[in-house]
Amino acid sequence: MSDTSARLLRLLSLLQTPREWPGSELADRLGVTDRTVRRDIDRLRDLGYPVEATMGATGGYRLVAGAAMPPLLLDDEEAVAIAVGLRGAAGSAIAGIEEASVRALAKLEQVLPAKLRRRVRVLGVATIAPGAGANIVDPELLTALAAAISNTERVRFGYEAANGAETRRHVEPVGLVPYRHRWYLVGFDLDRGDWRSFRADRVGRVLATGARFLPRELPAADPAAYIIGDRTDWGTSSLHFQVDIAAPASAVIGRLGEGPGDIVERGPEACALDMRRDDLPEWVAHRLLQLGVEITVHGPAELVEEMRKIRDRAARAVDGKS
């Protein structure tokens, strides 16, 4: 790397600290003249970094918000913190953040040094979210699929079908869709000659083949629309959740239920959860309790049993009995 390039990177790293830098202090830090600092600031501006200058005795330079997101320079600790945060957000229940987190994580892990990638992996393994269930997807698998989608690259992986059968798949992946607290891959199955959706928690190790492909016309507006309309690979063992909730529907919508009609209004201060899906009852139980209101569970039996387990754990915590 040339002295000028290295100096620009150092200057950019300093400016990304949220403060105003006098030109003389930047010159001292970089070991150059004030004139060189001014030239380097102009170079950064030419590259799209919005560096603002203020005049006067207390004036200086600072990086401000621009019209586009420029590249960031991160130290090791910052990179690990962001990667771990993105891994957590990839499994978040916040609408719209999961897919963006996976895309960002794929970009970040592509440039992380091996030692930092190991640190992120260790932290990911040791961290368990409340209410996490058996269908949690490894973010490394999601980022591998996201990279293949971005590179229009064919992949091979093992897949467990709804009936438990193990198969090998050769797929042209076109989209990852977070839907109803699960991840789904949409792609063209080369062996079957047709489009398919795959539950990501049933996907085995992903092998990028290196073979590029030209995207085919998807029989839907986008991968998300395909997932909503295609249930052939989801299995048929959906659970029917029926719960009376002592709260207005407006206070529950967005915290429970995603499909139309999942939350049914019963009056100004009452509603009901009425949905069919194959979510884990553990997740639904915890979300119901987080509402902080009176509820009456009518079914399914799996949810009733999960609520009893939570009740018993709470009783043991209070009574001190094993």
C-alpha positions as CSV (number, residue, x, y, z in Angstrom):
1,M,0.0,0.0,0.0
2,S,1.4,3.5,-0.9
3,D,2.2,6.0,1.8
4,T,-0.7,8.2,0.5
5,S,-3.2,5.4,0.6
6,A,-2.2,4.3,4.0
7,R,-2.4,8.0,5.2
8,L,-5.9,8.4,3.7
9,L,-7.1,5.3,5.6
10,R,-5.6,6.6,8.8
11,L,-7.2,10.0,8.3
12,L,-10.6,8.4,7.5
13,S,-10.3,6.3,10.7
14,L,-9.7,9.4,12.8
15,L,-12.6,11.3,11.1
16,Q,-15.0,8.4,11.8
17,T,-14.6,9.2,15.5
18,P,-17.6,11.4,16.4
19,R,-15.7,14.7,17.1
20,E,-14.3,17.7,15.4
21,W,-10.6,17.6,14.5
22,P,-8.5,20.7,14.2
23,G,-6.3,20.6,11.1
24,S,-3.1,21.0,13.2
25,E,-4.0,18.0,15.4
26,L,-4.6,15.9,12.3
27,A,-1.3,17.0,10.9
28,D,0.5,16.0,14.1
29,R,-1.3,12.6,14.2
30,L,-0.4,11.9,10.6
31,G,3.1,13.4,10.7
32,V,2.4,15.7,7.7
33,T,1.9,19.4,7.1
34,D,-1.4,21.3,7.3
35,R,-1.4,21.7,3.5
36,T,-1.1,17.9,3.1
37,V,-4.1,17.4,5.4
38,R,-6.1,19.8,3.3
39,R,-5.2,17.9,0.1
40,D,-6.1,14.6,1.7
41,I,-9.5,16.0,2.9
42,D,-10.2,17.0,-0.7
43,R,-9.3,13.4,-1.9
44,L,-11.8,12.0,0.6
45,R,-14.5,14.3,-0.6
46,D,-13.8,13.2,-4.2
47,L,-14.3,9.6,-3.0
48,G,-17.8,10.5,-1.6
49,Y,-17.0,11.1,2.0
50,P,-18.9,14.2,3.3
51,V,-16.2,16.0,5.3
52,E,-17.3,19.3,6.7
53,A,-14.9,22.1,7.6
54,T,-15.6,24.9,10.1
55,M,-13.6,28.1,10.3
56,G,-12.3,30.0,13.2
57,A,-10.0,29.4,16.2
58,T,-12.0,26.4,17.3
59,G,-12.7,25.2,13.7
60,G,-11.7,21.9,12.2
61,Y,-12.9,18.9,10.2
62,R,-15.6,16.3,10.9
63,L,-17.4,13.6,9.0
64,V,-21.1,14.3,8.6
65,A,-24.1,12.4,7.3
66,G,-24.2,12.3,3.5
67,A,-26.6,11.2,0.8
68,A,-25.2,7.6,0.6
69,M,-23.5,5.2,3.0
70,P,-19.7,5.3,2.5
71,P,-17.4,2.4,3.5
72,L,-16.6,2.3,7.2
73,L,-13.3,1.5,8.9
74,L,-13.7,-0.7,12.0
75,D,-11.2,-1.9,14.5
76,D,-11.3,-5.5,15.6
77,E,-13.5,-5.0,18.6
78,E,-16.0,-2.9,16.6
79,A,-16.2,-5.5,13.9
80,V,-16.8,-8.4,16.3
81,A,-19.5,-6.3,18.1
82,I,-21.3,-5.5,14.9
83,A,-21.1,-9.1,13.6
84,V,-22.5,-10.5,16.9
85,G,-25.3,-7.9,16.8
86,L,-26.2,-8.8,13.3
87,R,-26.3,-12.5,14.1
88,G,-28.8,-11.7,16.9
89,A,-30.8,-9.5,14.6
90,A,-30.9,-12.3,12.0
91,G,-33.3,-14.2,14.3
92,S,-35.2,-11.2,15.5
93,A,-38.9,-10.9,15.6
94,I,-38.7,-7.3,14.4
95,A,-40.4,-7.1,11.0
96,G,-38.1,-6.4,8.1
97,I,-34.8,-6.4,10.0
98,E,-33.9,-10.1,9.6
99,E,-33.2,-10.2,5.9
100,A,-31.2,-6.9,6.0
101,S,-29.2,-8.3,8.9
102,V,-28.3,-11.4,6.9
103,R,-27.2,-9.4,3.9
104,A,-25.0,-7.1,6.1
105,L,-23.6,-10.1,7.9
106,A,-22.7,-11.8,4.7
107,K,-20.8,-8.7,3.5
108,L,-19.0,-8.3,6.9
109,E,-18.0,-11.9,7.3
110,Q,-16.6,-12.0,3.8
111,V,-13.9,-9.5,4.8
112,L,-13.4,-10.5,8.5
113,P,-10.0,-12.0,9.2
114,A,-10.0,-15.7,10.3
115,K,-9.2,-14.9,13.9
116,L,-12.2,-12.5,14.2
117,R,-14.5,-14.9,12.4
118,R,-13.6,-17.5,15.0
119,R,-14.4,-15.1,17.8
120,V,-17.8,-14.3,16.3
121,R,-18.6,-18.0,15.9
122,V,-17.6,-18.7,19.6
123,L,-19.8,-15.9,20.8
124,G,-22.7,-17.1,18.6
125,V,-22.5,-20.6,19.9
126,A,-22.4,-19.5,23.6
127,T,-25.3,-17.0,23.3
128,I,-28.9,-18.3,23.4
129,A,-31.9,-16.0,22.9
130,P,-34.9,-16.4,25.3
131,G,-37.4,-18.8,24.0
132,A,-35.0,-20.1,21.3
133,G,-36.2,-23.4,19.9
134,A,-34.9,-26.3,17.9
135,N,-35.6,-24.6,14.6
136,I,-33.1,-21.9,15.1
137,V,-30.9,-21.5,11.9
138,D,-27.2,-21.1,12.1
139,P,-26.3,-17.6,10.8
140,E,-23.3,-19.1,9.0
141,L,-25.7,-21.1,6.9
142,L,-27.8,-18.1,6.1
143,T,-24.7,-16.0,5.2
144,A,-23.4,-18.8,2.9
145,L,-26.8,-18.9,1.1
146,A,-26.9,-15.1,1.0
147,A,-23.4,-15.0,-0.6
148,A,-24.5,-17.6,-3.2
149,I,-27.6,-15.6,-4.0
150,S,-25.6,-12.4,-4.4
151,N,-23.0,-14.2,-6.6
152,T,-25.7,-16.0,-8.6
153,E,-23.9,-19.2,-7.8
154,R,-25.3,-22.7,-7.7
155,V,-25.2,-24.6,-4.4
156,R,-25.5,-28.2,-3.1
157,F,-26.8,-29.1,0.3
158,G,-28.5,-31.9,2.2
159,Y,-32.2,-31.4,3.0
160,E,-34.6,-33.1,5.4
161,A,-38.1,-33.2,3.9
162,A,-41.3,-32.8,5.9
163,N,-41.6,-36.6,6.2
164,G,-38.0,-36.9,7.5
165,A,-36.5,-38.3,4.3
166,E,-32.9,-37.1,3.7
167,T,-32.2,-35.8,0.1
168,R,-29.4,-34.1,-1.7
169,R,-30.3,-30.9,-3.6
170,H,-28.6,-28.9,-6.4
171,V,-30.2,-25.5,-6.5
172,E,-30.0,-22.1,-8.1
173,P,-30.8,-19.9,-5.1
174,V,-32.6,-16.6,-5.7
175,G,-33.9,-15.4,-2.3
176,L,-34.0,-15.8,1.5
177,V,-37.3,-15.0,3.1
178,P,-38.0,-14.6,6.9
179,Y,-41.7,-15.6,7.3
180,R,-43.6,-16.5,10.5
181,H,-40.4,-16.8,12.5
182,R,-38.7,-19.2,10.1
183,W,-36.3,-18.7,7.3
184,Y,-37.1,-20.1,3.8
185,L,-34.8,-20.4,0.7
186,V,-36.4,-20.0,-2.7
187,G,-34.5,-21.5,-5.6
188,F,-34.7,-23.6,-8.8
189,D,-34.1,-27.2,-8.1
190,L,-32.0,-28.5,-11.0
191,D,-32.6,-32.2,-10.3
192,R,-36.3,-31.7,-10.2
193,G,-36.5,-29.1,-12.9
194,D,-38.8,-26.8,-11.0
195,W,-39.0,-24.1,-8.4
196,R,-38.9,-25.1,-4.7
197,S,-39.0,-23.5,-1.3
198,F,-36.8,-25.0,1.5
199,R,-37.1,-24.5,5.3
200,A,-33.6,-23.2,6.2
201,D,-33.6,-25.1,9.5
202,R,-33.8,-28.4,7.5
203,V,-30.9,-27.4,5.2
204,G,-27.5,-29.2,5.8
205,R,-24.1,-27.9,5.0
206,V,-24.1,-25.6,2.0
207,L,-21.5,-26.2,-0.6
208,A,-20.9,-23.4,-3.2
209,T,-20.1,-25.0,-6.5
210,G,-18.5,-22.1,-8.2
211,A,-20.9,-22.5,-11.2
212,R,-22.7,-19.2,-12.0
213,F,-26.2,-19.1,-13.5
214,L,-28.5,-16.7,-15.3
215,P,-31.6,-16.0,-13.1
216,R,-34.8,-17.6,-14.4
217,E,-38.2,-16.1,-14.3
218,L,-39.7,-16.7,-10.9
219,P,-43.4,-17.7,-11.0
220,A,-44.3,-14.9,-8.5
221,A,-43.7,-11.2,-8.0
222,D,-40.7,-11.9,-5.8
223,P,-39.3,-14.7,-3.4
224,A,-41.5,-13.5,-0.5
225,A,-44.7,-13.7,-2.7
226,Y,-43.6,-17.2,-3.8
227,I,-43.2,-18.3,-0.1
228,I,-46.6,-17.0,0.9
229,G,-48.3,-18.8,-2.0
230,D,-46.3,-22.0,-1.9
231,R,-46.9,-24.4,1.0
232,T,-46.0,-27.6,-0.7
233,D,-42.7,-28.0,1.2
234,W,-44.0,-26.9,4.6
235,G,-45.6,-30.1,5.8
236,T,-49.2,-30.4,7.0
237,S,-48.9,-30.6,10.8
238,S,-49.9,-27.0,11.6
239,L,-51.0,-26.3,15.1
240,H,-54.3,-24.4,15.8
241,F,-53.6,-21.7,18.4
242,Q,-56.7,-20.5,20.2
243,V,-56.3,-18.0,23.0
244,D,-58.6,-15.4,24.6
245,I,-56.7,-12.2,25.4
246,A,-58.0,-9.4,27.8
247,A,-56.6,-6.6,25.7
248,P,-57.7,-4.6,22.7
249,A,-56.7,-6.0,19.3
250,S,-54.7,-2.8,18.6
251,A,-52.4,-3.6,21.5
252,V,-51.8,-7.2,20.3
253,I,-51.4,-6.8,16.6
254,G,-47.8,-6.6,15.7
255,R,-46.7,-8.6,18.8
256,L,-48.6,-11.8,17.9
257,G,-50.0,-13.1,14.7
258,E,-48.9,-12.1,11.2
259,G,-51.5,-13.4,8.8
260,P,-54.9,-11.8,8.2
261,G,-57.4,-12.9,10.8
262,D,-54.8,-14.2,13.3
263,I,-56.0,-11.6,15.8
264,V,-59.8,-11.4,16.1
265,E,-61.4,-8.4,17.8
266,R,-63.9,-9.5,20.6
267,G,-64.7,-6.0,21.9
268,P,-63.1,-2.7,22.9
269,E,-60.9,-4.5,25.6
270,A,-60.7,-8.0,24.3
271,C,-59.5,-10.0,21.4
272,A,-58.5,-13.6,20.5
273,L,-55.5,-15.3,18.9
274,D,-56.8,-17.7,16.2
275,M,-54.1,-19.0,13.9
276,R,-52.9,-22.2,12.3
277,R,-49.2,-22.6,11.8
278,D,-46.3,-24.8,12.7
279,D,-44.5,-22.4,15.0
280,L,-42.9,-23.8,18.2
281,P,-45.4,-23.5,21.1
282,E,-42.5,-22.4,23.3
283,W,-42.2,-19.2,21.3
284,V,-46.0,-18.5,21.3
285,A,-46.2,-19.1,25.1
286,H,-43.4,-16.6,25.8
287,R,-45.0,-14.0,23.5
288,L,-48.3,-14.4,25.2
289,L,-46.9,-13.9,28.7
290,Q,-45.0,-10.9,27.5
291,L,-48.3,-9.2,26.8
292,G,-48.7,-8.8,30.5
293,V,-52.5,-9.3,30.5
294,E,-55.0,-12.0,31.4
295,I,-55.2,-14.8,28.9
296,T,-57.2,-18.1,28.5
297,V,-55.6,-20.8,26.5
298,H,-57.9,-23.2,24.7
299,G,-55.4,-25.0,22.5
300,P,-53.5,-26.7,21.1
301,A,-52.4,-29.2,23.7
302,E,-48.8,-28.4,23.0
303,L,-49.3,-24.8,24.0
304,V,-51.2,-25.8,27.1
305,E,-48.4,-28.1,28.1
306,E,-45.8,-25.4,27.5
307,M,-47.7,-23.0,29.7
308,R,-47.9,-25.6,32.5
309,K,-44.1,-26.0,32.3
310,I,-43.6,-22.3,32.6
311,R,-46.0,-22.2,35.6
312,D,-44.1,-25.0,37.3
313,R,-40.8,-23.3,36.8
314,A,-42.2,-20.1,38.3
315,A,-43.6,-22.0,41.3
316,R,-40.2,-23.7,41.9
317,A,-38.5,-20.3,41.7
318,V,-40.8,-18.8,44.4
319,D,-41.1,-21.9,46.7
320,G,-37.5,-23.0,46.4
321,K,-38.5,-26.6,45.6
322,S,-36.9,-28.8,43.0
